[in-house]
Amino acid sequence: MREVAAARRAGANIEGASAHNRRVVFDLLRLSGPLSRAELARRTGLSSQTVSNIIEDFAAAGLVETGNRVSGRRGQPPTPYRIRPDGGYAIGLHLDHHEVRGVVSDLSGTPLRRAKRRLHSGDAATREATLAELVDELGRDLAAIDATAPDRLLGIGLAMPGPFGIPLPSVAGRPAAWIESANDYVAGLTASTGLVVSLENDARMAAIGERMVGAARGLDNFVQLFIGQGLGAAIMIEGEVIRGAAHNAGEIGTLPAAMFGGPPPAEMPNASLEELVSLYAVARHLGLDPDIADLHDRLEGFRKRDEPVLAQWIEMAAGRLRAAVYLVETLFDPEAILLGGQFSEPLLARLGAAMAPLLPSLADRPGRAQPRIIIGTAGPWAVAIGAATEPIARTWAPRFQALLNPVV
């Protein structure tokens, strides 16, 4: 008889509930501020005293500031509060197979500085050193803005293509050895900076950013289809990112292409979906080297010249994505599906438009508040920007896990 491991569950105590209340108030101010204490109490369901205590704690920590009072009513106008952008900062890193991009953002999620490094061939230690150099540069840039700002760094978000822990020779052109070194990168950055480093795949980091500051603000249930070096699906259910047992949930690009819109090309009979729909795939289709430094500029040139070869790829990719949307909508019943990626905004929008009309699905329900497809953040910096919001979300976004005590 199979032995079943005991479930690891933890209860919440008053400290956990208090932390959750703080997150709820902070998130409401982030999404809807500036708001008065009375309005915060009404919209969160917390007592006026609880809200007052939280606001006082936030003010003492430099997290909130007062806005202009709104007059027009009898008596003293209420004091509105809003998040102080300089109350905290975070660094986001996007480690791709040929370069790493870094962003430092303030508490509002606004990118303040950007930098990138070319990743040359070498062992994991060489790439760790490149990451550390980039973090140092971003730290110096932040200190130039405000000498005390580095003391308010909340952490580092590190994004990489997945899947993790899978001994494959390559995934859509991505060297598996780099992916297998993911935990080494986390350990190295943690040791060199003393900050908490969170690792996610590129699609999930982009989705976290979309919910914090992008096209998914206010959405609790959505799926992001993200076109990077591969193709990933980030799943957000009730405001929680779904990661899976090995943090590989949503690796839709590794599924056989034959499941999506018909058989693959004769020369690629066993192709995965991301071998046909990805940055790597379009580069190969256009006869470009996916590793060239100016790949994004080259793609824009094809788009601006309206090259037939690019139009051909868009038509093929849109058909595959149309089938993927049908599958995702049926499985997860999202409020919307975000289409994002490392393409330029015009190219991503063109791909999204080519997906119309979508296949009929359960998402064709009356009274929808959102369109079925929303175009998200695009461009080569999309993942790094999303990664920079992850430490902010981890610290302040309401999450069920934040209520729980750790199980030891």
N, C-alpha and C positions, 0 to 999 in steps of 0.2 A: 504494500500500500504506500502510495506516495506521501512523503512527509511534507506538511504545509508549514512554511515559516510563519511565525507569529507576526501579525500586522504591527507595524511601527506607527503608532498614533500618539498624539500628545494632546493634552487638554489646554485650555486657556485659563489664565488667572486674571486678576484685576489689572496687573501690569500689562498683559497682552491686550486687554480691552482698552486700556488707556492709550496704548500706542496706536491701536486701530483708530480710535477717535481722532487722534492727532493727524493721522494720515487722511481721514475723511475730510477734516476741516481744511487741511493744506490743499488737497486735490480740488475741493470746491473753489477755493480762492484762485487756484491755478486756472481752472476752466472758466470761472464766472466772475472773478473779482473785478473791481473792488466791491466788497460787501461789508455791511455793518455787522456788529455782534448779534443784533436781533435777527437780521436776515440769515446769518449763518446758523443760528439756533433753529429758526423756522425750517430751513431747508435741509438740515441734517437730522432733525429730531432730537438733538441734544439739549440739555438744560442750558439756560442762560449762564448759570454759574460755571458749568463745564466749559462752555465756549469762551467765557471770559478768562478762565485759567489758562486755556490753551493759547489764546491770543497773547496773553501776558508772557507766557513762556516763549512764544515765537518772537515777540518783540525784544525780549531780553537776549535772545540768541541771534538777533539781527536778521531774522528770516522774513519779517513783515514790516511794512511801513504804512503810515496813514496817508490816505488820499484827500482830495478836496471834499469838504462837506457839501452836501446837496441841500440847499434851502428850499423854501416854498411851502413848508408845513409849519404848523404852530409849534412853539417851543424850540428847544435847542436842536439843530439838525444832527442826525446821527453821524458818527465818525466811521468812514469806510476804511477797510484795510485791504492791502494788496501784497502780493509776494515781492520781496526785494530781489531783483535779478542778481545783485552782488552778494546775496546771502550764502551762496555756495556755487561750486564749480565742479565740472567733471570732464574727464578726457575720454574720447572715443578713438579706437584704433581699428582699422580695417586691414587685415593681413590677407592679401591676395597672393596668387602664385607668382607674381612678378614685381609687386610693389606693396608698400604699406602706406596708407593715408591716415593722418591723425587730425583730430579736431578737439578744441577745448571750448566748452559751452558754459554759459552761466545758468542760474537756477531756473530761468524761464525756458531753457533749451535753445537759446539763441547762440549760434556759433560765433565765437570771437576771434579765433585764430585757426589757421589751417597750415599743414605742412605735410610733405610726403618724402619718401625715400624709395629709391630703386632697390629691389631685393636681388642681389647677385647670387650666383650659385655658391653653395657652401653648406656646412653642416648646421645643425640646429643652434649651436652656440653662436655662430656668425649672425644668424637671423635674430637671435635674442639680443645681441649687441646692437643691431640696427634698430630694433624696437626700443631699447633703452635710450639710445641716442635721440630718437624722435620724441620720446616722452620728456627728456631733458630739455629739448628745444621748445616744446610747447609750454613746459613749466617756466622757462625763462621769459617767453612771450607773455605769459599770464602775469608774472611778477612785474613786467614792464608796464602793464596796465594798472596794477595795484600791488604794491609790495607785500601786502598782507594776504593777498588772494590765495597763494599756494597753501596757506594754513587752513583754507576752507574747501580744499578738494575732497569730494565725497568718494571718489574712487575712479576706476578705469573700466570701461567696457571694451572687451576685445572680441571682434567679430572675425570669423574665418568661414570659408566654404566648408560644408560637411560632405558626406557623413563622417562622424567621429568614430574611432575605434574599429574601423572596417579595413581589414588588410587587403585592399585592392591595389593593383599596380597603378591605376590612375582613374580619376573620375572626371569625365568631360575635359580631359587635358590638364587636370590639376594633379601635381605630384602628390601621391598618397603619403610619402614620407613627411611632407610638411604638415599634413593634417594629423598624422600620428604623433607629431611633436607638440600638439596643442597644450597638453598639460605642462610640458616643460616651459612653454612661453608664459603660462600663468604663474608658475612657480618663480621663474626668473624675474618677472615684473613685480611680483609681490615682494620678493626679497630686496630688489633694488630701490623700490619706492616706499614700501611700508603701507601701501594702499590696498584696499580690497579690489581684486581683479575678477570680473565676471566674464565667463566665456560663453558665447552663443554663436550659432551659425549666422551667416549674413542675412538670411531672410528674416529670422526672428529679431535680430537687432534692428533691421529696417522697420519691422512692424511695431516694435516698442516705441521707436521714434515717431511713427505715424500716429500712434495713440496719444503720445505726450504732446506733440506740437504740430502734427501734420494733418493729413486728410481724414484720419480716423478719430480725431478729437471727439469725445462724447460717445463713441461706439464701444460697446462691451463685447459684442460678438461679431467677429469678422475674420476673414482669411486673407492673408496677403500672398499673392503669387509674385515671386520676386525673380527677375531675370538677371542673374549675374554670370559668373563663369559657368555656373550650372543653372538649374531651375529648382527653386525651393518653394514650399508652402508653409507660411507661419500661421499657426492656429491660435486665435484669441477667443476663449470661451469665458463668459461672465467676468471679463476683465483679467483673466489669468492666462498666461502663456502656457500652452501645452507642449511639454518637452519630450515626454516618453521615457521608457525605462533606461535607454542609453543616450538620451538627448538627441535622438534622430527622428523624432516625429516630424512629419511633413516633407520628407525627402521624396517628393512626388517625381522629381526629375529622373530618379533611378529606375522608375517603372518602365516596362517595355513600351516603346513608341506605338506598337501595334494596338495598344489599348485606347489610343487617342486618335480618332479620325482616320483610321485605315492603316494598311501595312506601310512600313517604312520603305525608303528607296531600295531598289534591288541590290545596289552596291553595299548597303548597310542593313542586311536582313535582321540582325539582332540588335539594332540600335535602341538605346534608351531614349526617353523623351527629351532629356537635356542634351543629348548628342544632336538633336535636331532643333531644339528651341533653347538658346542660351547665347551669351556673348561669344563664347567659344564657337558655337555652331554658325552664327551669322558671319563671323570672321572667316571661318573655313569656306563657307558658301561663296563669299566674295573674293576668295583667293588671297586673304590677308593673313599675316602671321599674328596669332592671338597675343603674342608676347611683345609686340612692338610698342614703344612708349607712346606713340601718337595714335593708337587704335581708335580712340573716341573721335578724334579730329577726322580720321579717315572715314569713319562711319557717317559723320555729318556731311562730309563731302559727297558721298554716295547719295545721301538723302536730298541734299540741296540740288544736285544734278538730276534727281529723279531717275536714277539708273534702273533700268528694267530688271537687272539681276537682284537688286534689293527688293523691288516690288514683288518679285517671284518668291523670295524668302518670306516676306511679310504675309503673303497669301497663304503659304504653307503653314507658317507658325500660328497664324490666327485660327486656322482650322483645328490644329492640335490643341490650342488653348481653349477653344470653344468647347471641346469635349472635356477638357480638364475642369472648366468652370461647372459644367453639368454634374460631374462627379463630386466636386467639392460642395456644391450647393446641396446635393442630395445627402451627403454624409453629415454635414455640420450645420445646416440651416442658418447661415450667417445673415446678419443685417445687410451686409454688402461684401463684395470681394474687391480688394484693392489690387490693382496691377501696378507694380513698381519695378524699378530696375536701374541698371547702370547705363542705359541708353540716355540720349538727350531727351528733354521733355517733348520736343516735336516728334521725334521718332517713336517714343513710347505712346504718345497720343495717337499717332498714325496706326500703330499696331492695335491699340484698343479699339479704334474706330473700325478696323478691318474685321474685328471679332463679331460685329453685328451682321445679321440678327443672331442673338444667342439662342441656344436650343431651349425649347420649353422644359421647365423643371418645376419642382415644388416652390421655387423662389418666385414663380409667376403668381403671386398672391395679391389680392386686392388691398389697397390701402398701404402700400409700401411707403415707408418714410425715406428710404434711400434708393438710388438707382442700383441695379444689380452689379454694375461694374463702376468703380471709382478709380480714376487715374491718380496714383500716389506720387510720392517724391521720386524724381528721376535724376540721373546723372551719376558720374563716377564717385561723387562724394556722399551719395545717399546713405550708404551703410555706415560710414564713419560718423556722420551726423546722428544717425539713429543710435549708434553705439555710445555716443556721448550723453544721450538721455537715459541710458540704462541705469547708471548709478543713481541718478535723480529718481527714477521710477522705483528702483529697489529700496531707496531710503524713504520715499514719501508717498508712493501710490498705494491706495488701499488694496491689500491682498489677503486672502484667507490664510495663507501660510504665515503672515506676519502676526496672526493671533496666537499661533501655537508655540508651546515651549519646545525646545529641542529635545529629542529622545537620545539618551546616551546609553 
